[in-house]
Amino acid sequence: MVKITSYPAEPSDIKHYISGEKMKNDHHLHTVLTFDNHLNIDVLKKAVMQSTKKLPLLLCHFKETNKGAFWQESVFSAEDLVFLIKTTEPEAEVNRALVRKLSTENGPQIRLTVVRTESADKLVIILNHMLADGAGFKEYLYLLSELYSKLLENPNYQANLSLGSRNLKQVFDQFSRKEIKTIFTEKTNRKTVYNPPFPLKGDPKNPKIIWTKLPKEVFDRIVHYAKENDATVNDVFFAAMVRIVQQTTHQNELSIDCPVDLRKYLPGKASQGITNLTANITCQINANDDLTSFESTLQAVKNSLNPQKNSLTPLRIYYLLELIFKKKSYSFAKKASEKMYSIPKTSFTNIGIIDEEKLIFEGSTLTDCFICGSLKYAPFFQVAATTFRGELTLSTNLHGTTRDHDWQKHFLDQLAREFTLLAHDEL
């Protein structure tokens, strides 16, 4: 009898599953890679199949029972994962491919669509967010490109890959007993969440991903401005986001979710396996904060985020959930996760720099790449940022009406304009 392999579902996997169940988002991650020529489809298929040695969950389906949740191995071929579409209208096909849905309960947990014109390819990849966060998705893309390149050179290449730990325990293992104690004893002021009143109606049947790009000189100026003002690039992103939200809603009290990568606590800032290692802090803007200039808004953002960046308290909920899922019944733990994990409805996620040195597909030149987050359901709203070769891409995703999408496009344009004005010293 053939033994069916299964893998435990981590609390962070289940957290994203709940987000889908509760219609907060579709828990998918999305990327578009643009090439100057045609990829070798057979080699790409081989590379994807070999990548499943590192992340076998890609070929699994998700199961819930009274005893727990797990990923169970299924049988899929490369043809179930990689699709080729030949077209004279690449933009329309890319947009269609980006909003395709995976089936968590049936699998597979990834879909690659090559959108091919006469002379070039665009590669659209959708990954189940339950398997990885933005940083984990980048790790997967780097691995895929490495496998593709090696298989192109040597069709018999076999990578030596293993799953590695996907558990948050690898983060907590880095802390001393004293630091673990701090997670629980450090006092926090529970602040009221102020969700901006955006005019989003929502339409579950009309998903769309919208993005805009800013040239390298603008991003270079953002980096320079951050250094000049003793801030991070992320702080500058949040200052711009706060200003546009405030100008759009005329609301001075704002709460904006800020995901943080927990890999900063790991040796070499690298996780053992491809997974979700993200916590959340909140950029809290109060009624008395000065938002009249970009500089004063940046100061308000720093005043809010800096104490949280240097605190272990944001890890409290994750440590507790690890314990609860270990000690309590699955139904109890799932309900606890649903109750305990609550973030503002508006968020800005800086997925960061996509490293062109680690994303090389041999024989092809990658001319552009960006990653965007999950498709939200109203009233949830998120802007994502990625940078590739110094070019900044801002994106936002929503199951919304045509009017919602027009509003989102206008919001992104305003945000891009804010960065452009900042780069030209016009704010």
Backbone hydrogen bonds, N-H to C=O, Kabsch-Sander energy under -0.5 kcal/mol:
donor,donor_aa,acceptor,acceptor_aa,energy
5,T,3,K,-0.6
7,Y,71,W,-2.7
9,A,69,A,-1.7
10,E,8,P,-0.6
13,D,10,E,-0.7
14,I,10,E,-2.0
15,K,11,P,-2.2
16,H,12,S,-1.5
17,Y,13,D,-1.7
18,I,14,I,-2.6
19,S,15,K,-1.5
20,G,16,H,-1.4
21,E,17,Y,-2.3
22,K,18,I,-2.8
23,M,20,G,-1.5
24,K,19,S,-3.1
25,N,19,S,-1.3
26,D,375,L,-1.7
29,L,127,L,-3.2
30,H,372,C,-2.4
31,T,125,I,-1.7
32,V,370,F,-1.8
33,L,123,L,-2.6
34,T,368,D,-2.9
35,F,121,D,-2.9
36,D,365,T,-1.6
41,I,39,L,-0.9
44,L,40,N,-2.4
45,K,41,I,-2.5
46,K,42,D,-2.0
47,A,43,V,-2.6
48,V,44,L,-2.5
49,M,45,K,-2.2
50,Q,46,K,-2.3
51,S,47,A,-2.0
52,T,48,V,-0.8
52,T,49,M,-0.6
53,K,50,Q,-1.8
54,K,51,S,-1.0
55,L,51,S,-1.7
58,L,55,L,-2.1
59,L,56,P,-1.9
60,C,57,L,-1.8
61,H,72,Q,-2.3
62,F,104,T,-2.5
63,K,70,F,-2.9
65,T,68,G,-2.7
68,G,65,T,-0.6
70,F,63,K,-2.4
71,W,7,Y,-3.4
72,Q,61,H,-3.1
72,Q,70,F,-0.6
73,E,5,T,-2.9
74,S,59,L,-2.0
76,F,74,S,-0.7
80,D,77,S,-1.5
81,L,78,A,-1.4
82,V,78,A,-2.7
83,F,112,L,-2.8
85,I,114,V,-3.1
87,T,116,R,-2.9
93,E,89,E,-1.7
94,V,90,P,-2.8
95,N,91,E,-2.3
96,R,92,A,-1.9
97,A,93,E,-2.8
98,L,94,V,-2.3
99,V,95,N,-0.9
99,V,96,R,-0.6
100,R,97,A,-1.1
103,S,108,P,-0.6
104,T,102,L,-0.7
106,N,103,S,-0.5
107,G,103,S,-3.7
109,Q,58,L,-2.5
111,R,126,I,-2.0
112,L,81,L,-3.3
113,T,124,V,-3.0
114,V,83,F,-3.5
114,V,112,L,-0.5
115,V,113,T,-0.7
115,V,122,K,-3.4
116,R,85,I,-3.4
116,R,114,V,-0.8
117,T,120,A,-2.8
121,D,37,N,-1.1
122,K,115,V,-2.0
123,L,33,L,-3.2
124,V,113,T,-2.9
124,V,122,K,-0.6
125,I,31,T,-2.1
125,I,123,L,-0.5
126,I,111,R,-2.4
127,L,29,L,-2.2
128,N,109,Q,-2.2
129,H,27,H,-2.7
130,M,27,H,-0.6
131,L,128,N,-2.0
132,A,128,N,-0.7
133,D,275,T,-1.6
137,F,133,D,-2.6
138,K,134,G,-2.0
139,E,135,A,-2.0
140,Y,136,G,-2.1
141,L,137,F,-2.4
142,Y,138,K,-2.5
143,L,139,E,-2.2
144,L,140,Y,-2.8
145,S,141,L,-2.3
146,E,142,Y,-2.0
147,L,143,L,-2.6
148,Y,144,L,-2.5
149,S,145,S,-2.3
150,K,146,E,-2.2
151,L,147,L,-2.6
152,L,148,Y,-2.0
153,E,149,S,-1.5
154,N,150,K,-2.5
157,Y,154,N,-2.3
161,L,159,A,-1.0
170,Q,167,N,-1.3
171,V,168,L,-1.9
172,F,168,L,-1.7
173,D,169,K,-2.5
174,Q,171,V,-1.7
175,F,172,F,-1.5
180,I,176,S,-2.4
181,K,177,R,-2.3
182,T,178,K,-1.8
183,I,179,E,-1.6
184,F,180,I,-0.8
184,F,181,K,-0.8
185,T,181,K,-2.1
186,E,182,T,-2.3
190,R,188,T,-0.8
191,K,189,N,-0.7
194,Y,192,T,-0.5
195,N,193,V,-0.7
198,F,196,P,-1.7
200,L,198,F,-1.3
201,K,199,P,-0.6
203,D,399,H,-1.9
206,N,203,D,-2.6
208,K,398,L,-1.6
210,I,396,T,-2.7
212,T,394,L,-2.4
214,L,392,L,-2.8
218,V,215,P,-1.0
219,F,215,P,-1.6
220,D,216,K,-2.9
221,R,217,E,-1.6
222,I,218,V,-1.9
223,V,219,F,-2.5
224,H,220,D,-2.3
225,Y,221,R,-2.9
226,A,222,I,-2.4
227,K,223,V,-2.1
228,E,224,H,-2.4
229,N,225,Y,-1.5
230,D,227,K,-1.4
231,A,226,A,-2.9
236,V,232,T,-1.7
237,F,233,V,-2.4
238,F,234,N,-2.5
239,A,235,D,-2.3
240,A,236,V,-2.2
241,M,237,F,-2.4
242,V,238,F,-3.0
243,R,239,A,-2.2
244,I,240,A,-2.3
245,V,241,M,-2.6
246,Q,242,V,-2.8
247,Q,243,R,-2.5
248,T,244,I,-2.0
249,T,245,V,-2.6
250,H,246,Q,-2.7
252,N,250,H,-0.5
254,L,252,N,-0.7
254,L,285,I,-1.8
255,S,194,Y,-2.0
256,I,283,C,-2.2
257,D,346,T,-3.0
258,C,281,I,-3.0
260,V,279,A,-2.9
262,L,260,V,-0.6
262,L,277,L,-3.1
264,K,261,D,-1.0
265,Y,262,L,-1.8
266,L,263,R,-1.7
269,K,266,L,-2.6
270,A,267,P,-1.3
273,G,165,S,-1.2
275,T,273,G,-0.5
277,L,275,T,-0.6
279,A,260,V,-2.6
281,I,258,C,-2.4
283,C,256,I,-3.1
284,Q,282,T,-0.9
285,I,254,L,-3.1
285,I,283,C,-0.6
286,N,284,Q,-0.5
289,D,286,N,-1.7
291,L,289,D,-0.8
294,F,427,L,-0.6
297,T,293,S,-1.9
298,L,294,F,-2.7
299,Q,295,E,-1.8
300,A,296,S,-1.8
301,V,297,T,-2.3
302,K,298,L,-2.6
303,N,299,Q,-2.5
304,S,300,A,-1.5
305,L,301,V,-3.1
306,N,302,K,-2.4
308,Q,304,S,-0.5
309,K,305,L,-2.4
310,N,306,N,-1.5
311,S,308,Q,-1.3
315,L,312,L,-2.0
316,R,313,T,-2.5
319,Y,315,L,-2.5
320,L,316,R,-2.6
321,L,317,I,-2.3
322,E,318,Y,-2.1
323,L,319,Y,-1.8
324,I,320,L,-2.9
325,F,321,L,-2.8
326,K,322,E,-1.2
327,K,323,L,-2.6
328,K,324,I,-2.8
330,Y,66,N,-0.8
333,A,329,S,-2.6
334,K,330,Y,-2.9
335,K,331,S,-1.9
336,A,332,F,-2.3
337,S,333,A,-2.5
338,E,334,K,-2.2
339,K,335,K,-1.9
340,M,336,A,-3.1
341,Y,337,S,-2.4
342,S,340,M,-1.1
347,S,381,F,-2.2
348,F,257,D,-2.1
349,T,383,V,-2.5
350,N,348,F,-0.5
351,I,349,T,-1.0
351,I,385,A,-1.7
352,G,385,A,-1.1
354,I,387,T,-3.3
355,D,353,I,-0.7
356,E,354,I,-0.7
358,K,355,D,-1.1
359,L,355,D,-0.6
361,F,359,L,-0.5
362,E,360,I,-0.8
364,S,361,F,-2.2
366,L,364,S,-0.6
367,T,34,T,-2.6
367,T,365,T,-0.7
368,D,34,T,-1.3
370,F,32,V,-1.4
372,C,30,H,-2.9
376,K,374,S,-0.6
376,K,397,N,-1.2
377,Y,24,K,-2.2
378,A,399,H,-0.7
380,F,377,Y,-2.2
381,F,345,K,-2.6
383,V,347,S,-1.9
384,A,395,S,-2.8
385,A,349,T,-2.2
386,T,393,T,-1.9
387,T,352,G,-2.1
388,F,391,E,-2.2
389,R,354,I,-0.5
391,E,388,F,-2.1
392,L,214,L,-1.8
393,T,386,T,-3.1
394,L,212,T,-2.6
394,L,392,L,-0.5
395,S,384,A,-2.4
396,T,210,I,-2.4
397,N,382,Q,-0.5
398,L,208,K,-2.1
399,H,376,K,-2.6
400,G,206,N,-2.0
400,G,398,L,-1.1
405,H,401,T,-2.3
406,D,402,T,-2.0
407,W,403,R,-2.4
408,Q,404,D,-2.6
409,K,405,H,-2.3
410,H,406,D,-2.2
411,F,407,W,-2.3
412,L,408,Q,-2.7
413,D,409,K,-2.4
414,Q,410,H,-2.3
415,L,411,F,-2.3
416,A,412,L,-2.8
417,R,413,D,-2.3
418,E,414,Q,-2.1
419,F,415,L,-1.8
420,T,416,A,-2.1
421,L,417,R,-2.8
422,L,418,E,-2.1
423,A,419,F,-2.4
424,H,420,T,-1.4
425,D,422,L,-1.6
426,E,421,L,-3.3
